[in-house]
Amino acid sequence: MRNPAPPPAVILAAGRGSRLAAGGADGAAKLLQPVAGQPLFERTFGALERAGCREIVVVTGWRAAEVEHAVTTGYSGSARLTFVTNPRFDLANGVSALSAWSLVGERFVLAMGDHLFEADLVARAVGHFPPEGGVSVFVDGDIHGVFDLDDAMKVQAAEHRIVAIGKDLKQFNCIDTGLFAATPGLMAALDAVQRRRGDAALADGIRELATQGLAEAVEVAGACWQDIDTPAMLAYAESLFRD
């Protein structure tokens, strides 16, 4: 029987954000980056809380103490915050996700900490049930509307199933938005990849599940979202989310 209770959310915020800092930003962790006057974490956490999330797990790494202090003092919502530090934040983002494995239940929402999402999209992820033992990737089929397509995580999907995923895909029909509804099966897949290779990206775990038919593509074309990896992306996000 499906558990109707809102799932916990895992926010990945362990990276250095070097491309954003190199462009002239103040060098703060990206989760703390203001977007149109409001820090990223306030926007993301607020949307999660409004969608019913009561628990938010923040995976930190670079400047972990600074991030935790800023978030705990700046967040005024009612969700319970838990911080987990990934000491190997120099590795791929799947390793950061694995740091939260013990804190997730039968399903959870996973979001990149340097992405912005409209509230309706977050609510959709919170209410979504992924395939048993698998993962649902929220994808945008409006490829030509994606800012900086070269940098985007590309996805080839067929009949709501992910066939391939990667930044260097030559054939693709949608883009990974950085928002997921997942089960511990994703963590198990990431763990298997890490044991084999010594590292694991989220895309690696999704590929692993895709071979078993357990990676679902959920179309969100028309929804507002934006990755914030560079100064140009930040400026574009501010134009989208200013209101």
C-alpha positions in Angstrom: 0.0 0.0 0.0 1.3 3.4 -1.0 2.3 5.7 1.9 0.3 9.0 1.4 2.5 10.9 3.8 4.6 13.6 2.2 8.1 12.3 1.6 11.3 13.8 2.9 13.4 16.0 0.5 17.1 15.7 -0.1 18.9 18.8 -1.3 22.4 18.3 -2.8 24.5 21.3 -1.9 28.0 20.0 -1.5 29.8 21.4 -4.6 32.2 24.3 -4.8 30.3 26.3 -7.4 33.6 27.3 -9.0 32.1 28.2 -12.4 29.7 30.7 -10.8 32.4 32.1 -8.5 34.9 32.4 -11.4 32.5 34.7 -13.2 32.7 37.3 -10.5 30.2 36.1 -7.9 31.1 36.5 -4.2 32.2 32.9 -3.8 29.5 31.9 -1.4 28.1 28.4 -1.6 25.4 28.3 -4.3 22.6 27.3 -2.0 23.1 30.7 -0.3 23.2 32.6 -3.7 20.6 35.4 -3.8 18.3 35.2 -6.8 16.3 38.4 -7.3 16.8 39.2 -3.6 16.0 35.8 -2.1 18.5 33.1 -1.3 18.2 29.9 -3.3 17.5 27.8 -0.2 14.6 30.0 0.9 12.9 29.6 -2.5 13.4 25.8 -2.6 12.6 25.1 1.1 9.5 27.3 0.9 8.2 25.5 -2.1 8.8 22.1 -0.4 7.1 23.2 2.8 4.1 24.5 0.9 3.9 21.1 -0.9 3.7 19.4 2.5 7.3 18.3 3.1 8.1 18.2 6.8 11.7 17.0 6.6 14.5 18.4 4.5 17.9 16.8 4.4 20.7 19.1 3.2 23.9 17.5 2.0 26.8 19.9 2.4 30.5 19.6 1.6 32.4 22.7 0.6 32.1 25.4 3.3 29.7 23.0 5.2 29.8 25.0 8.4 29.0 28.2 6.6 26.1 26.7 4.7 24.6 25.1 7.8 24.9 28.3 9.9 23.4 30.5 7.2 20.5 28.1 6.5 19.6 27.4 10.1 19.6 31.1 11.0 17.9 32.2 7.8 15.2 29.6 7.5 11.9 30.5 9.3 9.8 27.6 8.1 8.4 24.7 10.0 10.1 21.8 8.2 12.7 19.9 10.2 16.2 20.4 8.8 18.9 17.8 9.0 22.4 18.4 7.7 24.8 15.7 6.4 28.3 16.5 5.3 29.9 14.7 2.4 33.7 14.9 3.0 34.3 13.7 -0.6 32.5 16.6 -2.2 35.3 16.6 -4.8 33.6 13.4 -6.3 30.5 13.3 -8.4 27.0 14.3 -7.1 25.9 10.7 -6.6 28.3 10.3 -3.8 26.6 13.3 -2.1 23.2 11.6 -2.5 24.5 8.5 -0.9 25.4 10.5 2.2 21.7 10.8 2.9 20.8 7.1 2.3 20.1 6.3 5.9 17.7 9.3 6.2 15.2 8.5 3.4 12.2 6.2 3.6 10.4 4.3 0.9 10.3 7.4 -1.3 11.9 10.8 -1.3 12.2 13.9 -3.4 15.7 14.7 -4.6 16.7 18.2 -5.8 19.8 19.8 -7.0 20.6 22.7 -4.6 21.7 25.0 -7.4 18.4 24.7 -9.4 15.3 26.9 -9.1 11.9 25.4 -9.6 8.4 26.9 -9.6 6.3 25.9 -6.7 3.8 23.9 -8.8 6.6 21.7 -10.1 7.9 21.0 -6.6 4.5 20.1 -5.5 4.1 17.7 -8.4 7.4 15.9 -7.4 6.3 15.7 -3.7 3.0 14.1 -4.7 4.5 11.7 -7.3 5.1 8.0 -6.7 8.1 6.7 -8.6 8.3 3.1 -9.9 8.8 0.6 -7.1 12.5 0.3 -6.6 13.2 3.0 -9.2 13.3 6.7 -9.9 11.2 9.3 -11.7 13.2 12.0 -13.5 11.2 15.2 -14.2 12.2 16.2 -17.7 11.5 19.1 -20.0 10.6 18.3 -23.6 10.8 22.0 -24.7 14.4 21.6 -25.7 14.6 24.9 -27.6 13.4 26.8 -24.5 16.2 25.5 -22.4 18.9 28.1 -21.5 22.5 27.0 -22.3 21.5 23.7 -23.9 25.1 22.6 -24.3 25.5 22.5 -20.5 22.2 20.7 -19.9 21.8 17.0 -18.8 20.2 15.5 -21.9 17.7 12.6 -21.8 16.4 10.2 -24.5 13.0 8.9 -23.4 10.5 6.5 -25.0 7.1 5.7 -23.7 7.8 7.4 -20.4 10.9 5.4 -19.8 14.5 6.7 -19.9 16.6 5.1 -22.6 19.8 7.2 -22.2 21.0 10.1 -20.1 24.2 12.3 -20.3 25.5 15.7 -21.1 27.1 14.5 -24.3 24.2 12.6 -25.8 23.8 13.2 -29.6 20.2 12.0 -29.7 17.9 13.3 -27.0 14.3 14.5 -26.8 14.1 16.1 -23.3 16.3 17.7 -20.6 16.7 16.6 -16.9 15.4 19.4 -14.7 17.4 18.4 -11.6 14.3 17.3 -9.8 13.5 13.6 -8.9 11.0 11.5 -7.1 13.0 8.4 -5.9 13.1 5.3 -3.9 16.0 3.7 -2.1 16.6 1.7 -5.3 18.3 4.8 -6.6 20.7 4.8 -3.7 21.4 1.1 -4.2 22.2 1.7 -7.8 24.5 4.6 -7.0 26.2 2.4 -4.4 26.8 -0.4 -6.9 28.3 2.1 -9.4 30.6 3.6 -6.7 31.8 0.2 -5.6 32.8 -0.6 -9.2 34.3 2.7 -10.1 35.1 4.6 -6.9 32.8 7.4 -7.9 29.2 7.8 -9.0 27.1 10.6 -10.6 23.3 10.7 -10.3 23.2 10.0 -14.1 25.1 6.8 -13.5 22.5 5.6 -11.0 19.7 6.5 -13.4 21.4 4.6 -16.2 21.7 1.6 -13.9 18.0 1.7 -13.2 17.1 2.3 -16.8 18.6 -1.0 -17.8 16.0 -2.6 -15.5 13.1 -0.5 -16.8 13.0 1.4 -13.5 13.8 4.9 -14.6 10.7 6.9 -15.5 10.6 10.2 -17.4 7.9 12.6 -16.2 7.3 15.4 -18.7 7.0 18.9 -17.3 7.2 21.0 -20.5 6.0 24.5 -19.8 7.1 24.5 -16.1 9.5 27.1 -14.9 12.9 25.9 -13.7 16.5 26.9 -14.2 20.0 25.6 -13.3 22.4 28.2 -11.9 25.9 27.2 -12.8 27.3 30.4 -14.4 26.8 34.1 -14.1 24.8 34.0 -17.3 22.5 31.4 -15.9 22.0 33.4 -12.7 21.0 36.5 -14.7 18.5 34.4 -16.7 17.1 32.9 -13.5 16.6 36.3 -12.0 14.7 37.4 -15.1 12.4 34.3 -14.7 11.8 34.4 -11.0 11.9 38.1 -10.1 8.2 38.1 -9.5 
